[in-house]
Amino acid sequence: MNADDLQVSGIATAYRLFDVGYEIDLEHVGALLGGDTRGRSVPARAEGRAFEIRQPPLSARLGEREIRVDGTSYRAVFQAHFFDFGVCSLRLTVARASPCRWSEFIAFGNAFDASAELATFFRTELDSLLNRVRPSIERPRVAPVVEDYVVFRLYSIESRGAPVMASEAITDNHLVPLLLGEQRRLSVTATHELLGNRFSYYADDLAVLTWDNALVVEPRIDDQDVELVLEFANAQLLELRVYDALLDSELPALYDRITAARRRLQLSRSYRGLLGSVQTRVADVTEIVERAENAFKVTDDVYLARIYEKALEIFRERSWRSGINRKLGIFRETYEMLNGEAQAARAELLELAIVLLIVFEIVLSFIR
């Protein structure tokens, strides 16, 4: 089917996810934002029971904003999701005048995805929002690592005035310029590797996932379930990236502190603060990563669960987690080494004290 035979109605949503602190008190956020909150977000479909969400994220609608895309001004809906494990996800949704031809939607989507205004917009809005909710955040600070994602959402697809099924109408040739931004024809191998993650449950729905964006076709406007599971996966990825970077930055500093401590006398005392900080860091990172990963669990193999698991695979969640575990292992081994050295130093001091006491007793006996 020719691309311009398709007429589509749809929107584009840009996500920016920030780690803003160690933990967020969602009830407190709700009280601070008042009427802007929209309650907790959970899957609406019956198959949502296949997930265990320990603390559903708090949703807030923050009004409309104006943004320019490729020289055209659009009214956009601005929203936020707060996750209890310290993540604030900002979302900006722009609707394309519809219906439009598929080639027009591609041009709109590519311009929206590449818009230079988005980064400035999200940073400004984040600062404003944090000023309102900061009291609800434990250990507030904005991590330098940011996760971004774009979801293109279609509500209807027609060809020559008649509705068509998404799974039949949208081919790889339609997806390459939208999701990959490529105008040249890709090889069969590259197309399969980059666009092979297609999911469909009903005849009229479709989800196609890539590393940094996705296409979701869903005619029911109130069904945001696919977007929710993708947002959860991105939030968990963000936490892994943030704490992986944190451990990366702290390892060289740890080695410097060990070297400095070894130059001092009384090793048992000089290691005390270092041992405490190493133990605290291991506990903090382990807790926050476990809390993020356990926030959203799959209990059954259904449509949404497969999308969620595939998103984690695309985002290389296992690789990030194994990297964190390896670095935490270095911290634990360092703690054991320092603790062993401290104990050996204390034993040497005790032995020296005993020898000195014996010498003192001998000298004392001669004096008598």
matplotlib code that plots the C-alpha trace (Angstrom):
import matplotlib.pyplot as plt

x = [0.0, 1.4, 2.3, 0.2, -2.9, -3.0, -4.8, -4.1, -5.2, -2.6, -0.4, 3.2, 4.4, 7.9, 9.0, 11.9, 12.6, 14.7, 16.0, 15.2, 16.0, 16.3, 12.6, 9.3, 6.4, 3.5, 0.8, 2.7, 3.1, -0.6, -1.2, 1.3, -0.1, -3.7, -6.2, -3.5, -3.2, -5.2, -4.7, -2.6, -1.9, -2.5, -3.3, -6.9, -7.3, -8.4, -5.0, -3.5, -3.9, -0.9, 1.2, 2.0, 2.6, 3.8, 3.3, 1.4, 2.8, 1.0, -0.3, -0.5, -1.9, 0.0, -2.0, -1.2, 1.9, 2.9, 5.7, 7.1, 7.7, 9.4, 8.3, 4.7, 3.2, 1.2, -0.8, 0.6, -0.7, 1.9, 1.7, 3.9, 4.2, 5.9, 7.5, 8.2, 11.7, 12.8, 11.9, 9.8, 8.6, 7.5, 5.4, 4.5, 1.8, 1.1, -1.8, -1.2, -4.1, -6.0, -6.7, -3.4, -1.4, 1.2, 4.0, 2.8, 2.7, 6.2, 7.4, 5.6, 7.0, 10.6, 10.5, 8.9, 11.5, 14.4, 12.9, 15.7, 13.0, 12.2, 15.4, 15.0, 11.3, 11.7, 14.5, 12.6, 9.4, 11.3, 12.8, 9.4, 7.8, 10.5, 10.0, 6.4, 7.1, 10.6, 9.3, 8.0, 11.4, 14.0, 17.6, 16.5, 19.0, 18.7, 21.0, 22.9, 21.7, 18.4, 16.2, 14.2, 11.7, 9.1, 5.8, 3.8, 0.2, -2.4, -6.1, -7.3, -6.0, -7.9, -7.2, -9.3, -11.9, -12.3, -10.8, -8.0, -6.3, -3.0, -1.3, -2.0, -1.6, 1.6, 4.6, 8.3, 8.6, 6.1, 8.0, 11.6, 11.3, 9.2, 10.9, 14.5, 14.6, 16.1, 15.1, 17.3, 16.1, 17.6, 18.8, 16.5, 18.8, 18.9, 15.1, 14.5, 16.8, 15.6, 11.9, 11.3, 9.6, 6.0, 3.1, -0.6, -3.5, -6.6, -6.8, -6.9, -4.0, -0.3, 2.9, 6.3, 9.3, 12.7, 15.5, 14.4, 10.8, 7.7, 4.6, 1.4, -1.9, -4.9, -8.3, -9.6, -8.5, -8.7, -6.4, -2.9, -1.7, 1.1, 2.5, 2.4, 4.4, 7.0, 7.2, 7.8, 10.5, 12.2, 12.0, 13.7, 16.3, 17.0, 17.6, 20.1, 21.9, 22.0, 23.5, 25.8, 27.2, 27.4, 29.4, 31.7, 32.4, 33.0, 35.4, 38.4, 37.6, 37.4, 40.9, 42.3, 40.7, 42.2, 45.7, 45.4, 44.2, 47.1, 49.6, 48.3, 49.2, 46.6, 45.0, 42.1, 40.9, 41.7, 39.5, 36.5, 34.9, 35.9, 34.3, 31.1, 30.8, 31.5, 28.9, 26.3, 26.9, 26.4, 23.2, 21.8, 22.4, 21.2, 18.0, 17.1, 17.8, 15.9, 13.0, 12.9, 13.0, 10.4, 8.1, 6.6, 6.5, 5.0, 3.0, 1.5, 2.5, 0.0, 0.1, 1.2, 3.7, 5.4, 5.7, 7.2, 9.7, 10.8, 11.3, 13.6, 15.5, 15.8, 17.0, 19.6, 18.4, 20.2, 23.5, 23.1, 22.1, 25.1, 27.4, 26.0, 26.3, 29.9, 30.7, 28.8, 30.9, 34.1, 32.7, 31.9, 35.4, 36.9, 34.9, 36.1, 39.7, 39.6, 37.9, 40.5, 43.3, 41.7, 41.3, 44.9, 46.0, 44.0, 45.6, 49.1, 48.3, 47.1, 50.2, 52.4, 50.5, 51.0, 54.7, 55.1, 53.3, 55.6, 58.7, 57.3, 56.8, 60.4, 61.9, 59.8, 61.0, 64.6, 64.0, 62.5]
y = [0.0, 3.4, 5.6, 8.5, 6.3, 6.3, 9.0, 9.0, 10.8, 10.9, 12.6, 12.6, 12.5, 13.4, 12.0, 13.3, 11.3, 12.8, 11.3, 14.0, 12.3, 9.2, 8.8, 10.6, 10.7, 10.4, 11.3, 14.5, 15.4, 15.0, 17.4, 19.9, 19.9, 19.8, 20.0, 19.3, 15.7, 13.0, 10.0, 6.9, 5.4, 1.7, -0.4, -0.1, -3.4, -6.5, -8.0, -5.3, -7.9, -9.6, -6.8, -6.2, -2.4, -1.8, 2.0, 3.2, 6.5, 9.7, 11.5, 15.3, 17.4, 20.7, 22.6, 23.5, 25.0, 26.4, 24.8, 25.3, 22.3, 23.0, 26.6, 25.8, 26.7, 23.9, 23.8, 20.9, 19.2, 19.0, 16.2, 14.5, 11.1, 10.8, 7.4, 6.7, 5.5, 9.1, 9.5, 12.4, 11.7, 14.8, 14.4, 16.8, 15.8, 17.5, 16.6, 16.8, 18.3, 15.3, 13.5, 13.9, 11.8, 9.4, 11.3, 14.5, 12.6, 11.4, 14.9, 16.2, 13.3, 13.7, 17.5, 17.0, 14.3, 16.6, 19.8, 21.9, 23.5, 20.3, 20.2, 23.8, 23.4, 20.3, 21.7, 25.0, 23.2, 20.7, 23.5, 25.1, 21.8, 20.9, 24.2, 23.1, 19.5, 19.7, 19.1, 15.7, 14.5, 12.8, 13.9, 16.1, 16.5, 16.2, 13.6, 14.5, 11.4, 11.9, 9.4, 10.6, 8.7, 9.6, 7.7, 8.3, 7.4, 6.8, 6.6, 5.8, 4.7, 5.0, 4.2, 5.9, 6.8, 3.3, 2.1, -0.4, -2.6, -1.4, -4.8, -5.0, -1.4, -0.4, -2.1, -1.7, 0.7, 3.0, 2.7, 3.2, 7.0, 7.6, 5.5, 5.4, 8.7, 7.0, 8.1, 5.5, 1.9, -0.3, -3.9, -6.7, -7.7, -4.1, -3.7, -7.0, -6.1, -2.6, -3.0, -6.6, -5.8, -5.7, -6.6, -6.8, -8.2, -7.0, -6.6, -2.8, -2.3, -2.4, -1.5, -1.2, -0.6, 0.7, 2.0, 5.7, 5.8, 3.7, 3.6, 2.7, 2.3, 2.1, 3.4, 3.7, 7.1, 6.3, 3.2, 4.4, 1.0, 0.5, 4.0, 3.3, 0.1, 1.8, 4.7, 2.2, 0.5, 3.8, 4.9, 1.6, 2.1, 5.6, 4.4, 1.8, 4.4, 6.9, 4.6, 3.0, 6.4, 7.2, 4.1, 4.9, 8.3, 7.0, 4.2, 6.4, 8.6, 5.4, 4.4, 7.8, 7.7, 4.3, 5.5, 8.6, 6.4, 4.0, 6.9, 7.7, 6.2, 4.3, 2.5, 1.2, 4.7, 6.1, 3.5, 4.0, 6.7, 5.1, 1.8, 3.5, 5.4, 2.3, 0.3, 3.1, 3.5, -0.2, -0.3, 2.8, 1.7, -1.9, -0.6, 1.9, -0.4, -3.2, -0.8, 0.4, -3.2, -4.5, -1.5, -3.3, -7.0, -9.3, -12.3, -13.6, -13.8, -11.4, -8.7, -5.9, -8.1, -9.1, -5.4, -4.6, -7.5, -6.7, -3.0, -4.1, -6.3, -3.4, -1.1, -3.7, -3.7, -6.9, -5.5, -2.3, -4.4, -6.8, -3.7, -2.3, -5.7, -6.0, -2.5, -3.2, -6.4, -4.2, -2.0, -5.1, -6.6, -3.3, -3.2, -6.7, -5.8, -2.6, -4.3, -7.1, -4.5, -2.6, -5.8, -6.7, -3.3, -3.5, -7.0, -5.5, -2.7, -5.1, -7.3, -4.2, -3.1, -6.6, -6.6, -3.1, -4.3, -7.2, -5.0, -2.6, -5.4, -6.6, -3.2, -2.6, -5.9, -4.8, -1.5, -3.2]
z = [0.0, -1.0, 1.9, 0.7, 0.4, 4.2, 6.1, 9.8, 13.0, 15.7, 18.3, 19.4, 23.0, 24.1, 27.5, 29.6, 32.8, 35.6, 38.8, 41.3, 44.6, 46.7, 47.3, 46.6, 49.0, 46.5, 49.0, 49.9, 46.2, 45.8, 48.7, 47.3, 43.7, 44.8, 41.9, 39.3, 40.3, 38.5, 40.9, 40.5, 37.0, 36.5, 33.4, 32.4, 30.6, 32.4, 31.6, 33.8, 36.6, 35.1, 36.8, 40.4, 40.9, 44.4, 44.3, 41.2, 39.9, 40.7, 37.6, 37.3, 34.5, 34.4, 31.8, 28.2, 26.7, 23.3, 21.4, 17.9, 15.7, 12.3, 12.3, 13.3, 16.7, 18.5, 21.7, 23.7, 26.9, 29.7, 32.2, 34.8, 36.5, 39.9, 40.8, 44.4, 43.7, 42.9, 39.2, 37.7, 34.2, 32.2, 29.1, 26.4, 23.9, 20.6, 18.3, 14.5, 12.6, 11.4, 9.2, 7.4, 4.9, 6.3, 4.7, 6.5, 9.8, 9.2, 8.6, 11.7, 13.9, 12.7, 13.3, 16.8, 17.7, 16.7, 18.1, 19.8, 22.0, 23.9, 26.0, 27.1, 27.7, 29.9, 32.0, 32.6, 33.5, 35.7, 37.8, 38.2, 39.2, 41.7, 43.5, 44.2, 45.2, 46.8, 50.4, 49.3, 48.0, 50.3, 49.5, 46.6, 43.7, 39.9, 38.5, 35.3, 33.5, 31.7, 29.8, 26.8, 24.7, 22.0, 21.4, 18.2, 18.8, 16.0, 16.7, 13.2, 9.8, 6.6, 3.0, 0.3, 2.9, 4.4, 7.7, 7.5, 10.1, 11.4, 11.4, 7.6, 6.5, 8.3, 6.9, 7.5, 4.6, 6.5, 9.7, 8.6, 8.0, 11.1, 13.8, 12.4, 10.5, 7.5, 4.0, 2.2, 1.9, 4.6, 4.1, 5.0, 7.9, 9.4, 9.0, 10.8, 13.6, 14.1, 13.5, 14.4, 17.7, 16.6, 18.8, 18.1, 20.2, 18.3, 14.6, 14.9, 17.4, 17.0, 18.9, 17.4, 19.7, 19.1, 21.4, 21.5, 20.2, 19.5, 17.4, 19.1, 17.2, 19.5, 18.6, 22.2, 23.3, 27.0, 26.7, 27.6, 28.8, 26.3, 27.0, 30.8, 30.6, 28.3, 30.7, 33.6, 31.6, 30.9, 34.6, 35.6, 33.0, 34.2, 37.8, 36.5, 34.4, 37.2, 39.8, 37.3, 36.6, 40.4, 41.1, 38.1, 39.6, 43.1, 42.4, 41.6, 44.6, 46.8, 45.7, 46.5, 50.0, 50.6, 49.6, 51.8, 54.8, 54.4, 54.7, 58.2, 61.5, 63.6, 60.7, 62.8, 63.3, 59.9, 58.2, 60.4, 58.3, 55.1, 56.1, 57.1, 53.8, 51.7, 53.6, 53.3, 49.6, 49.0, 51.0, 49.3, 45.8, 46.4, 48.0, 45.3, 42.4, 44.0, 44.8, 41.2, 39.7, 42.1, 41.5, 38.4, 38.2, 35.6, 36.8, 33.5, 29.8, 28.2, 25.5, 27.7, 29.6, 26.4, 25.4, 28.8, 28.7, 25.2, 26.1, 29.0, 26.5, 24.0, 26.7, 27.8, 31.3, 32.2, 31.0, 33.1, 36.1, 35.8, 35.5, 38.8, 40.5, 39.4, 40.7, 44.0, 44.2, 44.1, 46.9, 49.0, 48.4, 49.3, 52.5, 53.4, 52.6, 54.7, 57.5, 57.5, 57.5, 60.3, 62.4, 61.7, 62.8, 66.0, 66.7, 66.1, 68.5, 71.1, 70.7, 71.0, 74.2, 75.7, 74.9, 76.4, 79.6, 79.9, 79.4, 81.9, 84.5, 83.9, 84.3, 87.4, 88.9, 88.4, 90.0, 93.1]

ax = plt.figure().add_subplot(projection="3d")
ax.plot(x, y, z, "-o")
ax.set_aspect("equal")
plt.show()
